[in-house]
Amino acid sequence: MSEKQFKDQYDDETLLTMFRRHPVVMRKTLIVSSVGLLLGTVPSLVRPEGGMLYFWGGLGIGLLVSSVIFLYGWMGWYYSVFLVTDQRFVQINQKGLFSRSVVDIALEQIQMVNYHISGVQETLLGFGTLNIQTIVGELTIHEVHKPAHIQKEIVHILREQGVIGANRVEQEN
């Protein structure tokens, strides 16, 4: 028995690929944490007679607050992963410390994998939307890093596992 590579991995399952969203998903967190850092200097503006003590103290508190805010957003990005094994596609979505959702789709349920890149920002920064069509509906993953590469990799895995192309062979015979 080999060592498990993720928490909910089955004993007879092999991890084939893993990917995350593009780091651009943290842009809102970065802006809010920067504002928190700047707000730390407000005490020195309100009480200028406090001198450097108010400035450096406020800046230190602002740095602490912005670090906590940024850590919260970073954890959501880092621990939200997409896993493709030889049996299933797993989406783990982490939001903060105490909220996690998991979507588990058997590879046999996947019918089609497409990607979409639109706009200047997505083209220049190399991210887009991945659409996974299943027999029960569509799973849309926004802001995927290098969606063309990920789509090609998933389709290759599906072909290797005999999921895509198997219906054509059965129909021809």
Secondary structure by P-SEA (a helix, b strand, c coil): cccccccccccccccccccccccccaaaaaaaaaaaaaaccccccccccccaaaaaaaaaaaaaaaaaaaaaaaaaaaaccccccccbbbbbbbccccbbbbbbbccccccbbbbbbbcaaaaaabbbbbbbbcccbbbbbccccaaaaaaaaaaaaaaaacccaaaaaaaac
